Amino acid sequence: MKKSLIILCLLGVSFKITAQAQTTSIPDLITDRPDATESPTVVPVGSLQVETGAFTTSFEDNGMKEEVFTYNTTLLRYGILDNLELRIGWNFEEVQTTINGMESEDVASGLSPLLFGAKLAIAKEKGWFPEIGLIGHIFLPFTASSDFKPEFTAADFRFAFNHTLSDRSGIAYNVGGQLGGASAEFAYVYTFAYGYSITNKLGAYVELYGDLPEDSSANHFWDAGLTYAIAPLIQLDATVGQSITEGQDILISAGVSFRIDKK
């Protein structure tokens, strides 16, 4: 359950209502963080987009508390074609366990498996027909620190959809699956997000997401957050959330995203 959450947060966002009334031809900055919903939009050809941040989660059950501190959730996205981008990402994290108020001396820390993948833009939005994209990743075990090296190579895929509701609001959702990591069990993945532009720079969203393993209990979560554009190609974000089912008492996240365009 924890691993599913970490993967979702690494992949991160994105639905974002771009409320920037720009008069130039510069494409809007559309990120794949801070939420779990991925955008179907790819970055422009020759552009490098950097999305990074940190988050913490905690869960307490029967006197045992586990806190996860992820200090780096960097995702690099590079546009190679009009409809295709390459993606590389990694986490640096620390897990602290407390039993009956006593902190364990055994603290797990290090890099999680490197993420490598791609996003393909399939269709543009037209009327009731949504914008559609396809995203896939593989997580390489040999790139991880010993504390976070999984037993199985993990992979995931998802179809991403986006609908514009008005000049200031829209919905986005993902459906897909993931396999491997702690076990060889396949899990279906879903997300659904609603976003609203409060001003030309400030946006807000609320989201439901989760996974449904074939042979285990389903995991469902919610989160909500804000994005703020400090410049046309620089965005700050903040998120809070928790699980609906057991597994997460609190999620707190913050980050920054920026894009470097081809000259």
N, C-alpha and C positions, 0 to 999 in steps of 0.2 A: 504494500500500500504506500509506504514512504517513497519507494523508488518511482512508482507511478506519478506521485506528486512532483518529485524532482524533475522527471522528464518533462512533465507538462509546464513547469515553471521555466525550464531551460528553453523550451521551444517558444514559450512565452506568448504572445499576443496575437493577436491582433486585430482586433477590430478597433479602428480609430476613426472617428468622424473628423475629417480634415476641414476645419473651419477657418482656413486661412484665405482671405480674399486677396489672393495675389494677382498682380497685374502683369507679372512676367510669365514667361513660358516654362519656368522651372517646375518640374513635376513635384507634387506635394510629397512630404515626408510621411510615409505610411509604414508603421513599425509592426514587428511581431512581438512586442512586449507593451504593457506589463501583464496583460491577461493571458489566459490559456488558449484563446481562440486565434488561430492563424489567419492572416489576411490572404486572399487569393492574388494580390498584386505583387509583381516582381519589381526589383529595383531597376533603374534605367541601365542601359548598356554602358559598360565602362565605369559605373559608379560603385563605390565601396560604402556600404552601410554598416556602422558599428552600433550594436545594441548591448549595453552592459548594465549591471546593477548588482544588488545584494538582497537577500531575503533571509528571514528566520521563521521557523515553525516550532511548535512545541505540542507535546501530547503527554498526558498523565493518566495512568491507569493502575489501580491496585498498588499505590505507593511508589510506582516506578515512573519517572518522568524522563522523556527523551527530548532534547533540544537540538535542532539542526541549524547551524549558522553557515550560510553560503555566501562567501565574500566576493565571488566573481562568477557571473553568469554570462560571460561574453559570447555573443553570436555575431559572426562576420558574414555578410551577404554581399555577393558580387554579381553584377549583371553581365552575362556573356552573350545573350541574344535578347531580342525584343520580348520574347516570351519565356526566358529561362534564366535562373540565377543559381549559383553555387552557394552552399552554406557550410560553415565550419563553426563549431561551438564547444565550449568546455566549462566545467564548474570547478571551483576550489571550495571545499566545504569542510566543516568540522561537526562532529556529533558528540554531544556531552550527555551522559546518563547519570541521573540522580535517583538513589534508592532510599526511600524513607528519610529524605532530607539530607542524605550524605552523598556528595559528588564522587563518582567513580574516578579513580586515577587513570583508568584506561580510556583515553580520548582518541577517537578515530579522526584523522585529518588527512587531506591530500586531494589530488585531482580525481574527478570522476571520469568515466570513459569519454574520449573525444567523439563528438558528433560530426558526421560528414553526410551531406545530402544535397538535395536540389529541390527547387520549386518550379513548376511549369504552369504558366498562365494558359488556361484552356479556352475561356470565353469571356467576352466583355458583357457588362450589364446592358440590357436593352428592354425597357418597359418592365413587365413583370418577370422577365427572365434574369436570373442573378448573374453576377460576375462569379466565375468558377476557376479554381486553381487546384493543382494536385501537388502534394508535398511528401517527400520520403526521406528517411534518414537511416543510417546504420551507426551503432555505438560500438567502438572498437575496444575490447577488454584490455588488450596489451598496452594501451595508452594510459590506463588508470593506475593510481597509487595502490599499493597492496591492500590498504584498508577498504578500498572501494572497487576492487577488481571483481566483476560479476562472474558467476559460473558459466553463463551462456552469453554469446554475442546477441545483442539486442537490436531490433529494427522496428521501425514504425512507418505508417503511411496515413494520410488523411486527405479527404477532399474538403476544400474550403469554399464557402459561399458567402456572398455579400449582397444585401438589398438596401438601396437607398429609400427611406421612407419620406423624407422631406429635406429642405435645405439644411436642417440642423440635426436630423436624427436618422438612424439606420439600425439594421440588425445584421449580425453575421453568425455563422454556425459552421462547425466542422463535424464530420463523421469519418471514422477510420478504425485502425487497430494497431496494436503493438504486440511484440513477441520477444521473449528472451529476457535476459538480465538475471534476476534472482531465480527464475524458474523458466521452464520451456512452455509455460501456459500462455495461450493466446488470450488477449483481452480486447474487447471492443471499446472505442473511445468516442466520446461526444462532447461538444461544447455548444453553448448558445449565449450570445452577448447582445445587449442593447446599448447603444452609445448616443450621447446627446452633446452638441456643441453649446456650451453656456455663453461663451464669447468667441471672438475670432481667434483667441489664443488658448482658451481654457475649455477642456472637454471632460466629460464624466461618462462612466460606464458601470453596468452591473452585469453579472455573469453567473451562469450555472455550468458546471462541467463535471466529468467523472469518467470512470472506466468500469467495464462489466466483464470480469474474467469468466472464462468458460466453466471453471470448476471451483470458483471461490465466490465470496460475497462481493457484491457491487460496492463501489466507493463513489460517493457524491459530494461535491463541494460547491461553495459559492464564494464570490469575491466582488469587490467594488473598488473603484479607484478614480484618479484624476490624471489628466495629462496637461502639460503646459508648454507651449511653444515659445521659447525665449528668443528664437530666431527662426527664419523659414526652414532651416535644415538642422535645427537642434531642438530636442524635446526632452523635458523632464517628466517623470511619472512617479506615482505613489499608489500603493494598493494595500487593502486589508481584507482578510477573509478567514473562513474556517470550514470544517467539514460538516456536512449534514448527517452523514453516517459517522461511525466511530473512526478515530484516527488522527484528528487534527483539532487542537483547541484554538489555535490562532495562527494566522499567516500575516506577516508584515513584510512589505517589499518596497524598494525604491530604486530608481535607476535613471539613466540618461541614454539617449540615442542621437546619432548624428550621421549625416551622409556627406561623402566627399565625391563630388561629381567630376566627370571627365572634362578636362579643359577644352 
